[in-house]
């Protein structure tokens, strides 16, 4: 049976993972390091064991949104400042 098929226990594992007590700040830190692409394997293993996957999704969406908004603001500033002429 595949891990994604109903009745395979994956929903129980997902519920268990969602109950982890890692802080949201710890999750934001892990997501920030992943945006840069640098992370020690020991810290990665610790994060996988402690952080809540729902926090990872929320922090990733917020970080991605902040990145895109930052780029848009930077481009608008460059265009309006006359530097791009």
N, C-alpha and C positions, 0 to 999 in steps of 0.2 A: 504494500500500500504506500502511496506517495505521501510526503509530509503535508501536502496541501489538500488532500482529500478529507472530506468530513469523516469524523470518527477516528482519525489517526492520532489524536492527542495534541495536534498543533494548536487548537484553541485553548487547551489547558496550559500549554507552554506560553502562549501569548498572554493569557490572564496572569500567569505567574510573573512574566517579565514586566507587565504593566504595574505590578505591585511593588516593584523595587523602590527603595527609599533614597535613591541618589538625588541630590539637590539639583534644582534647575540651573543654578550658577555653574555647577560642575558640568552639566550638560552643555551649557553655552560655551564654556571653555573648550570642551572636546570638539564641538562643532566648529569653533573658530580655528583650532589647530587643523582640523580636517580641510577647511577652506584653503589653508596654506600648503597642505599636503605633507606636513611633517608631524610625526608622532612616534614616540618610542613604543616598541612592541609591548613592553611591560605595562606602560600606561594605557595602551589600547586594550589589553586584556583586562585590566582593572576596570576600565570604563564599561566594557561589555558586560562585566559581571555586576556592576552597580547602578548604572544609569537607566532611567526609565525610557523605553523606546518611544513613548508618546511625547516625552519631553524633547527627544531628538528630532522628531518630525516638526514640532512647533518651533524649536530653535532654528532648525534648518530653513524653514519657510521664512521666519523673521529675518534671519541673516541674509538669505537670498534676496528678499525684498529690500532690505537696507542697502545691499550692494548695488542693485539695479537703480534704486532711487539716487544713491550717491553718484553713480555714473551719469545719470540723466542730469543731475544738478551740475556736475562738473562740465559736461558738454555745453549746457545752457550758459554757464558762466564764461566759458571760453568763447563761445559764439558772440555773446553780448558784450564782452570786454574788447572786442576788436582784435584780439591776438590771432584769430584764425584767418585774417584777411591777407 
